[in-house]
Amino acid sequence: MKIEYKGKTLETKNFCEVTEEERQRLYNNYFSRPSLESVQEQMKKIANGNVMNDKITNYYFKDLMAKVQVTGAKWTVEDVYKNKELLGVFKAKALNSPKTFPPEKGIAANIERAISLGGKGYARKPTKFPVKTVDYILNKYNVNNIWYDFSAGWGDRLTGALKHNVNYYATDPNYELVNRLQQMISDWKEAVPSNTSQTILWACGSEHFIPELENKVGLAFSSPPYFDLEDYKIGNQSYKEGTTYEDWKQHYLYPTLDNIKKYLIDGGYLAINIKNVNGHPLCEDVYYYAVSILKLKDEGVEDLKNNTRIKSTGILGNSDENIFIFKKENNENA
Protein backbone atom coordinates (compact mmCIF):
# COMPACT_ATOMS: atom_id res chain seq x y z
CA MET A 1 0.00 0.00 0.00
CA LYS A 2 1.43 3.37 -1.04
CA ILE A 3 0.01 6.49 0.62
CA GLU A 4 0.77 9.98 -0.65
CA TYR A 5 -0.46 12.99 1.31
CA LYS A 6 0.79 16.59 1.52
CA GLY A 7 3.94 15.79 -0.40
CA LYS A 8 4.97 12.89 1.86
CA THR A 9 4.91 9.22 0.91
CA LEU A 10 4.45 6.07 2.95
CA GLU A 11 4.72 2.49 1.74
CA THR A 12 3.26 -0.06 4.15
CA LYS A 13 1.84 -3.55 4.31
CA ASN A 14 0.13 -2.65 7.59
CA PHE A 15 -3.20 -1.34 6.37
CA CYS A 16 -6.93 -1.75 6.97
CA GLU A 17 -9.67 -0.15 4.91
CA VAL A 18 -11.45 2.90 6.33
CA THR A 19 -14.55 4.28 4.65
CA GLU A 20 -15.15 8.03 4.42
CA GLU A 21 -18.11 7.63 6.77
CA GLU A 22 -15.91 5.85 9.30
CA ARG A 23 -13.18 8.48 8.92
CA GLN A 24 -15.66 11.25 9.69
CA ARG A 25 -16.97 9.34 12.69
CA LEU A 26 -13.45 8.78 14.03
CA TYR A 27 -12.59 12.44 13.39
CA ASN A 28 -15.66 13.62 15.30
CA ASN A 29 -14.91 11.23 18.12
CA TYR A 30 -11.31 12.38 18.47
CA PHE A 31 -12.13 16.08 18.46
CA SER A 32 -15.24 15.85 20.63
CA ARG A 33 -14.92 17.74 23.90
CA PRO A 34 -15.97 16.71 27.40
CA SER A 35 -18.67 18.81 29.01
CA LEU A 36 -17.64 22.00 30.78
CA GLU A 37 -19.35 20.63 33.88
CA SER A 38 -17.03 17.59 33.93
CA VAL A 39 -14.02 19.84 33.30
CA GLN A 40 -14.89 22.08 36.22
CA GLU A 41 -15.40 19.02 38.42
CA GLN A 42 -11.87 17.98 37.54
CA MET A 43 -10.63 21.49 38.39
CA LYS A 44 -12.21 21.18 41.85
CA LYS A 45 -10.51 17.82 42.40
CA ILE A 46 -7.13 19.26 41.37
CA ALA A 47 -7.63 22.20 43.71
CA ASN A 48 -8.09 19.59 46.46
CA GLY A 49 -4.85 17.79 45.62
CA ASN A 50 -5.38 15.64 42.51
CA VAL A 51 -3.07 15.78 39.47
CA MET A 52 -5.15 14.22 36.67
CA ASN A 53 -5.98 16.92 34.07
CA ASP A 54 -6.96 14.92 31.00
CA LYS A 55 -10.42 16.51 30.70
CA ILE A 56 -8.86 19.98 30.92
CA THR A 57 -6.44 19.10 28.13
CA ASN A 58 -9.13 17.62 25.91
CA TYR A 59 -11.51 20.52 26.41
CA TYR A 60 -9.16 23.44 25.80
CA PHE A 61 -6.12 22.20 23.88
CA LYS A 62 -6.56 18.87 22.08
CA ASP A 63 -7.37 20.38 18.68
CA LEU A 64 -4.41 22.80 18.86
CA MET A 65 -2.08 19.98 19.87
CA ALA A 66 -3.23 18.01 16.83
CA LYS A 67 -1.84 20.73 14.56
CA VAL A 68 1.73 20.42 15.88
CA GLN A 69 4.32 18.97 13.50
CA VAL A 70 6.71 16.78 15.47
CA THR A 71 10.17 16.28 14.01
CA GLY A 72 10.62 12.75 12.70
CA ALA A 73 6.91 12.36 11.93
CA LYS A 74 5.66 12.80 8.38
CA TRP A 75 2.27 14.18 9.39
CA THR A 76 0.41 15.83 12.23
CA VAL A 77 -2.31 14.08 14.22
CA GLU A 78 -4.84 16.34 12.50
CA ASP A 79 -3.54 15.10 9.13
CA VAL A 80 -4.20 11.50 10.17
CA TYR A 81 -7.84 12.18 11.00
CA LYS A 82 -8.33 14.06 7.74
CA ASN A 83 -7.02 11.20 5.58
CA LYS A 84 -8.71 7.80 5.56
CA GLU A 85 -5.61 6.01 4.21
CA LEU A 86 -3.47 7.26 7.10
CA LEU A 87 -6.21 6.30 9.53
CA GLY A 88 -6.15 2.86 7.93
CA VAL A 89 -2.53 2.41 8.99
CA PHE A 90 -3.33 3.13 12.64
CA LYS A 91 -6.51 1.05 12.48
CA ALA A 92 -4.41 -1.90 11.34
CA LYS A 93 -1.95 -1.33 14.20
CA ALA A 94 -4.82 -1.34 16.68
CA LEU A 95 -6.38 -4.50 15.26
CA ASN A 96 -3.11 -6.42 14.87
CA SER A 97 -1.84 -5.96 18.46
CA PRO A 98 -4.67 -6.92 20.83
CA LYS A 99 -2.36 -7.10 23.86
CA THR A 100 -1.39 -3.46 23.44
CA PHE A 101 -4.78 -2.42 22.11
CA PRO A 102 -7.50 -4.47 23.89
CA PRO A 103 -10.53 -4.84 21.58
CA GLU A 104 -12.92 -4.07 24.43
CA LYS A 105 -11.58 -0.48 24.46
CA GLY A 106 -13.14 0.13 21.05
CA ILE A 107 -11.50 1.01 17.75
CA ALA A 108 -11.67 4.79 18.23
CA ALA A 109 -9.84 4.65 21.59
CA ASN A 110 -7.30 2.16 20.26
CA ILE A 111 -6.50 4.26 17.18
CA GLU A 112 -5.95 7.26 19.42
CA ARG A 113 -3.68 5.17 21.64
CA ALA A 114 -1.77 3.93 18.59
CA ILE A 115 -1.12 7.53 17.56
CA SER A 116 -0.05 8.41 21.11
CA LEU A 117 2.52 5.64 21.02
CA GLY A 118 3.79 6.85 17.66
CA GLY A 119 4.93 4.50 14.98
CA LYS A 120 7.85 4.70 12.57
CA GLY A 121 7.54 8.42 12.11
CA TYR A 122 3.97 8.52 10.81
CA ALA A 123 2.44 10.96 13.31
CA ARG A 124 2.97 11.87 16.96
CA LYS A 125 1.34 13.97 19.63
CA PRO A 126 3.33 16.82 21.19
CA THR A 127 4.51 16.28 24.74
CA LYS A 128 2.74 17.46 27.89
CA PHE A 129 4.16 18.36 31.28
CA PRO A 130 3.29 16.36 34.44
CA VAL A 131 1.32 18.33 37.02
CA LYS A 132 2.95 16.32 39.82
CA THR A 133 6.32 17.78 38.76
CA VAL A 134 4.84 21.29 38.95
CA ASP A 135 3.74 20.47 42.51
CA TYR A 136 7.28 19.45 43.40
CA ILE A 137 9.00 22.48 41.86
CA LEU A 138 6.56 24.94 43.43
CA ASN A 139 6.89 23.32 46.86
CA LYS A 140 10.68 23.61 46.69
CA TYR A 141 11.45 26.78 44.71
CA ASN A 142 8.47 29.15 45.08
CA VAL A 143 10.20 32.16 46.64
CA ASN A 144 7.64 34.99 46.55
CA ASN A 145 4.53 33.43 44.97
CA ILE A 146 5.33 35.08 41.60
CA TRP A 147 6.06 32.63 38.81
CA TYR A 148 7.04 33.45 35.25
CA ASP A 149 6.39 30.63 32.78
CA PHE A 150 8.35 31.50 29.64
CA SER A 151 6.51 28.98 27.45
CA ALA A 152 2.94 28.56 28.64
CA GLY A 153 2.35 25.31 26.77
CA TRP A 154 -0.72 23.10 27.07
CA GLY A 155 -2.06 24.33 30.41
CA ASP A 156 -0.28 21.83 32.65
CA ARG A 157 1.85 24.42 34.42
CA LEU A 158 -1.06 26.87 34.59
CA THR A 159 -3.02 24.05 36.23
CA GLY A 160 -0.30 23.78 38.87
CA ALA A 161 -0.24 27.53 39.45
CA LEU A 162 -4.00 27.68 39.96
CA LYS A 163 -3.89 24.60 42.16
CA HIS A 164 -1.36 26.28 44.48
CA ASN A 165 -2.82 29.81 44.27
CA VAL A 166 0.42 31.10 42.78
CA ASN A 167 0.52 34.36 40.81
CA TYR A 168 1.23 33.23 37.26
CA TYR A 169 2.70 35.33 34.47
CA ALA A 170 3.41 33.69 31.13
CA THR A 171 4.40 34.30 27.53
CA ASP A 172 3.63 32.17 24.50
CA PRO A 173 3.63 33.13 20.80
CA ASN A 174 0.65 30.85 20.03
CA TYR A 175 -2.10 33.46 20.23
CA GLU A 176 -4.86 30.86 19.87
CA LEU A 177 -3.37 28.95 22.79
CA VAL A 178 -3.22 32.13 24.90
CA ASN A 179 -6.94 32.67 24.28
CA ARG A 180 -7.67 29.12 25.44
CA LEU A 181 -5.55 29.61 28.56
CA GLN A 182 -7.46 32.79 29.35
CA GLN A 183 -10.74 30.90 29.07
CA MET A 184 -9.37 28.12 31.27
CA ILE A 185 -8.50 30.68 33.97
CA SER A 186 -12.00 32.14 33.84
CA ASP A 187 -13.64 28.71 34.06
CA TRP A 188 -11.32 27.67 36.91
CA LYS A 189 -12.14 30.74 38.99
CA GLU A 190 -15.83 30.07 38.44
CA ALA A 191 -15.38 26.45 39.56
CA VAL A 192 -13.06 27.33 42.45
CA PRO A 193 -14.13 30.78 43.67
CA SER A 194 -11.65 30.63 46.56
CA ASN A 195 -8.75 30.80 44.07
CA THR A 196 -6.49 33.83 44.66
CA SER A 197 -4.04 33.53 41.74
CA GLN A 198 -3.31 36.66 39.77
CA THR A 199 -2.61 35.85 36.12
CA ILE A 200 -1.32 37.78 33.11
CA LEU A 201 -0.51 36.18 29.77
CA TRP A 202 1.30 37.80 26.85
CA ALA A 203 0.87 36.42 23.31
CA CYS A 204 4.54 36.73 22.38
CA GLY A 205 7.74 34.77 22.64
CA SER A 206 9.92 34.88 25.75
CA GLU A 207 12.69 36.56 23.74
CA HIS A 208 10.63 39.76 23.96
CA PHE A 209 11.32 41.79 27.12
CA ILE A 210 8.33 42.45 29.41
CA PRO A 211 9.13 45.59 31.50
CA GLU A 212 6.40 44.81 34.05
CA LEU A 213 8.28 41.70 35.19
CA GLU A 214 11.67 43.29 35.88
CA ASN A 215 12.91 42.47 39.41
CA LYS A 216 9.53 40.93 40.32
CA VAL A 217 9.84 37.18 39.71
CA GLY A 218 10.79 34.67 42.38
CA LEU A 219 10.63 31.63 40.09
CA ALA A 220 11.08 31.41 36.33
CA PHE A 221 10.06 27.86 35.50
CA SER A 222 9.18 26.31 32.15
CA SER A 223 9.80 23.69 29.52
CA PRO A 224 10.63 25.87 26.51
CA PRO A 225 10.38 24.65 22.91
CA TYR A 226 13.36 22.52 21.99
CA PHE A 227 15.14 23.28 18.76
CA ASP A 228 14.08 21.04 15.87
CA LEU A 229 11.64 18.92 17.90
CA GLU A 230 8.14 20.38 17.52
CA ASP A 231 6.82 23.04 15.14
CA TYR A 232 3.75 24.55 16.80
CA LYS A 233 2.74 26.35 13.58
CA ILE A 234 0.61 29.12 15.12
CA GLY A 235 2.23 32.48 15.94
CA ASN A 236 5.82 33.63 15.59
CA GLN A 237 7.45 30.48 16.93
CA SER A 238 11.11 30.28 17.90
CA TYR A 239 11.58 27.23 15.68
CA LYS A 240 10.13 26.81 12.22
CA GLU A 241 11.35 24.92 9.18
CA GLY A 242 14.62 26.45 7.97
CA THR A 243 15.73 27.85 11.34
CA THR A 244 19.34 26.95 12.14
CA TYR A 245 20.48 26.00 15.61
CA GLU A 246 22.76 29.04 15.81
CA ASP A 247 19.89 31.35 14.83
CA TRP A 248 17.66 29.71 17.42
CA LYS A 249 20.25 30.27 20.15
CA GLN A 250 21.05 33.86 19.23
CA HIS A 251 17.47 35.03 18.59
CA TYR A 252 15.49 32.94 21.07
CA LEU A 253 17.41 31.02 23.73
CA TYR A 254 19.97 33.60 24.81
CA PRO A 255 17.57 36.60 24.77
CA THR A 256 15.13 34.53 26.82
CA LEU A 257 17.79 33.79 29.43
CA ASP A 258 18.88 37.45 29.41
CA ASN A 259 15.31 38.51 30.12
CA ILE A 260 14.87 35.96 32.89
CA LYS A 261 17.90 37.28 34.78
CA LYS A 262 16.38 40.76 34.61
CA TYR A 263 13.04 39.46 35.85
CA LEU A 264 14.40 37.47 38.80
CA ILE A 265 14.69 39.00 42.25
CA ASP A 266 17.87 38.35 44.21
CA GLY A 267 17.52 34.83 45.53
CA GLY A 268 15.11 33.91 42.75
CA TYR A 269 15.35 30.65 40.80
CA LEU A 270 15.42 29.64 37.16
CA ALA A 271 14.14 26.09 36.66
CA ILE A 272 14.38 24.99 33.03
CA ASN A 273 13.39 21.61 31.63
CA ILE A 274 15.73 21.01 28.70
CA LYS A 275 17.40 18.11 26.94
CA ASN A 276 19.73 17.50 24.01
CA VAL A 277 17.81 16.64 20.85
CA ASN A 278 18.82 15.56 17.36
CA GLY A 279 22.53 16.05 18.06
CA HIS A 280 22.18 19.62 19.37
CA PRO A 281 23.80 20.36 22.79
CA LEU A 282 20.93 22.31 24.37
CA CYS A 283 21.86 21.28 27.92
CA GLU A 284 25.48 22.35 27.57
CA ASP A 285 24.59 25.63 25.89
CA VAL A 286 21.97 26.54 28.50
CA TYR A 287 24.33 25.66 31.33
CA TYR A 288 27.27 27.59 29.87
CA TYR A 289 25.23 30.71 29.18
CA ALA A 290 23.45 30.70 32.55
CA VAL A 291 26.60 30.13 34.64
CA SER A 292 29.44 31.65 32.62
CA ILE A 293 27.70 34.59 30.93
CA LEU A 294 24.81 35.48 33.26
CA LYS A 295 26.66 34.41 36.43
CA LEU A 296 23.72 32.48 37.82
CA LYS A 297 24.58 29.94 40.50
CA ASP A 298 24.30 26.26 39.64
CA GLU A 299 21.84 24.75 42.13
CA GLY A 300 21.82 21.24 40.69
CA VAL A 301 19.41 19.16 38.65
CA GLU A 302 15.95 17.78 39.36
CA ASP A 303 14.39 14.82 37.56
CA LEU A 304 11.35 15.38 35.39
CA LYS A 305 9.34 12.29 36.23
CA ASN A 306 7.32 11.90 33.06
CA ASN A 307 4.87 9.06 32.84
CA THR A 308 6.60 5.96 31.49
CA ARG A 309 5.60 5.63 27.88
CA ILE A 310 5.02 2.46 25.87
CA LYS A 311 6.80 2.37 22.55
CA SER A 312 5.01 1.23 19.41
CA THR A 313 6.67 -2.17 19.91
CA GLY A 314 4.81 -2.60 23.20
CA ILE A 315 8.03 -2.18 25.23
CA LEU A 316 8.07 0.22 28.14
CA GLY A 317 10.30 3.23 27.50
CA ASN A 318 11.68 5.71 30.05
CA SER A 319 11.09 9.33 29.05
CA ASP A 320 12.59 11.02 32.13
CA GLU A 321 14.34 14.33 31.54
CA ASN A 322 16.12 16.88 33.71
CA ILE A 323 15.23 20.27 35.13
CA PHE A 324 18.31 22.44 35.60
CA ILE A 325 18.13 24.79 38.60
CA PHE A 326 19.97 28.13 38.74
CA LYS A 327 19.82 30.87 41.36
CA LYS A 328 20.29 34.61 41.00
CA GLU A 329 22.48 35.75 43.85
CA ASN A 330 22.77 39.25 45.30
CA ASN A 331 23.94 41.84 42.78
CA GLU A 332 27.31 42.33 44.41
CA ASN A 333 28.03 38.60 44.00
CA ALA A 334 26.67 38.30 40.46
N, C-alpha and C positions, 0 to 999 in steps of 0.2 A: 504494500500500500504506500503510495507516494502522496504526501500532503503538501500543498503549496499555499501559503497564506502570508500576506503582507511582505512579500519578497524573501521569505524564509522557507526552507524546504525540509521535510522530514520523511524519511523512508523507514517504515516499520512493518513488522509482521504481527504486531500486537494491536489488534483493531477489532472493534465491534460496531455494528451499524447503529446509527442514531438518526431517527427521523427528525424532520424540522419541527414537528409538533412536540416531540420529546425534548429537543434542544430548548425550545421556548419554555417548556415546563421546568426544565432543570435551571434555566437562566432565572426564571421568576422565583424559584425556590431559593437559589443561592442569594439573590439580592433582596429577598423579603426581609422585613425588619421586625424585631420583636415589638410588642406594645410598649408605649411609653410608661404605662403603669408598671409593667414587669421590670423595666429599666430602673425606674425610681425605687422599686422595692430592692433591687440589687444595690443601688446607691446607699440606702438605709443600712443594709447589711454590712457594706464596706465601712461606713461611718462607725459601726459597732465592732469593727475588728476584722472582718473578712477581707480576702484578697482577690476573689474571683470576679473578673470584670468582663466576661465574654459578652453579656447582653449589651453593655455599654459600647464595646467595640463594634458589635454588629449593628447597633442602632445608628451610631454617628459616623463611623469610619470605614466600614467594610467595602463600600463601593469605591471610595477613594484609594484604599489599599489595593484594590483590584486593578487599578490603572498603572501601578508602579512596575517599571521594567527592571528586573533583577539581572545583574550581570551573570552570564553563563546560561541564561534561559532565553530561548528563541522568542517567546511570546509572554504577554502579561496574562494574569488570571482572567481579566475581562475578555481578552482575545479568545481564550478557550471557550468561554460560554457564548461567544458570538459565532463560533464556527463548529458545525456539527461533526466534522471530521476529527478536529482536535479533541472534542468531547469523547469521540469514539475511542481514542487512544486511552484516555483515563477510565472510561467505562470498562474497557477490556482489562486494564490493570486491576480494577475493583473486583471484577468477576473471576479473574484467574488466580487470585490470592485470598481465599476465604479465611485463612488464619489471620491475616493482617486486616482484611476487610470483611467482617462477619456479615453474612447475607441478611440477618435479622435487623441490621442497622438501616437497611434500605439503600437503593442505588444512589439516590441523591446525596445522602450523607457520606457514602463510601467514595464517590467521585470527589467530593470536597476534601475528604481525608487524603485521597491519592494525590491531589494537587498540593496539599499542605506538606506532604512528605517529599514532594518534588519528583523528579524522574528524568535522568539523562538530559537535563537542560531544556525540557519542554516549556515548563512554566513553574513559577514559584511565588509564594506569598512573601511580602516584605516582613521583616522581623518586628516583634513587639518587645516591650520591656516589662520584666516581672514586677508587679506591685510589691511583692514581699521584699525585693531588693530596695525599692524606694523607702519602705518602712525602716529597713536597717540603716540606710544612709542618713535619713532624717533623724533617727534616734541618736546617731553618733556624731553627726557633723552640723546639725542645725544650730547656728550660733546666735542669730538674732531674729529668727522667724521670718527672714526675708530670703527667698530663694529665686535665683535667676536660672531659668531653663533655656539654654541657648539653642535648642532644637526641639520644639514642643512635641513633635511626633504624634503618635496615635492615641493620646489621652491617658496613657498609663501613668506617666509622672504627674499629670494634672490630677488624676484620681488620688494619688498618694498625697498631694498637697492638700486637697479638699478633705481627705480623710483625717489628716493631722492638723487641720485649721492653720496651715502655713500660708503666709502671704506669697503669692506666686506671680512672678513676672516672666514672660517668655517671648521669644521671637521665633518666627518660622516664615519662610518665603511662600509657603503654600497658602494662598489667601482663602481658598475654599476650606482648607483644613482649619484655619483660624476661625472662620465663621462657625464651623461645627463645634469647635472648642468653646466658643462663646455661648452657643446654645446649650452645651453640656453644663456649663457653669450655672446658667440660669435654671435649668431643670434640677440640678443638684440642690441649689439653694431653696427651691420650692419643696423638694423632697425632704431636705434636712434643714429646716429653718434656723436651727441653732448654729449653723456654720458661720464662722467669723473670718474666713479667708478673704483677703483683698486680692484681686486679680487684675492684671493688665497684660494684654497680648498685643504685640506688634507684628503686622504682616510684612516682615522683611527678614533678611538673613542676619545672622549674628555678627557678620563682618561690618555691619553698619552700627556706628556708635549711637547709643541712647543716652543723652545727657542726664535724664531724670534718674538714672541708675548709678551715677558716679558716686563712689564712697558710701553706698547704701547697702550693698549685698553681703550677707553673711555666708551664703553658700551658693556657688555657681556649680550646678550639677546637671549633666545631660549625657546623652549618647548621640553625638553629632553624626551627620551623614559621613560614611566612609567613602574615600575616593574609589571610584570605579566599582561600586558594589550595587547600589540601587539608584535608578534615575526616577525621581518622584514626579517628573513631567510638569507639574503645575507650579507657576511662579518662577522667579529668577533663582533657580537652584544653584548650589555651589558646584555640583557636578552635572554635566550634561555631555552627551556624545561629542567627542573632539577635545574635551578639556584635558590638558596634560597634568601630570602630578605636580610639576613645579608651579604651574599656574594655580592649581588648587591650593597649594601651600601658601603662595605669596598673596593671593587675592581672597582666600577664605580662612584657612587655618590660622595663620599668624595674626591677621587683623582681629580674628575672634579672640585669640588668647591675649592680645594687647588690650582689647576692650575689657575683658574679664578682669585683668589686673586693676584697671581703673575703677571698675565697679566694686571690687571687694573692699571691705573694711579691713583694717589691721586685725589680724587674727582670723580672717575669713578663709574659707576653703574653696578650692577648685576640685571637684570630683568629676573625672571624665572617663567614660566608658569608651575604650578605643582598642583596636587590634590591627595587626598587620594583615593586609589583604592583597591578593594577586601580585605578590612580590614587592609591594610598596611598604617601606618601613615607617608606618604611621606612629607606632609606639615610640620608636627611637627619636623621631622628629619632634613629637609632642614633648617628650621628656627633655630633650636637649633645649628646646626653645623655652620651656617653662622654667627650667633650673638655671641654665647658663645665660640666657638672654634676659628673661624677666626677673630672675633672682627669687623665684618662689621656692619655698622649702619643700623638699621631698618628704612626704609623710607616709610613704609606703603604698601598698597595693591591696585592694579588696577584691574578692571574687564576685563576679556576676553569676549568681546561681540561676542560670536559665533552666527551664524545664528540659529534661533529657528528651531529645527528639529521636524518632525512629526513622532510619533511612529508608529509601525506597526498596531496599533489599530485605527489609524487615528486621535489620540489626539495630540495636540501640546505639545511638551516637551521642557523645558528650559535646555540648555546645557552650560550655562555660567560657567566659571571657574575663577580662580584668578591668577594674576601675582604678585608675591612678589618682592618688590623692596628693594635692599640693596645698601649701599654706602661705598666705601673704603675711609676712612678719612686719613689725613696726618699721616705719619709713627709714629710720636711722640705720636699721640692719639690712635694709633691702638693697 
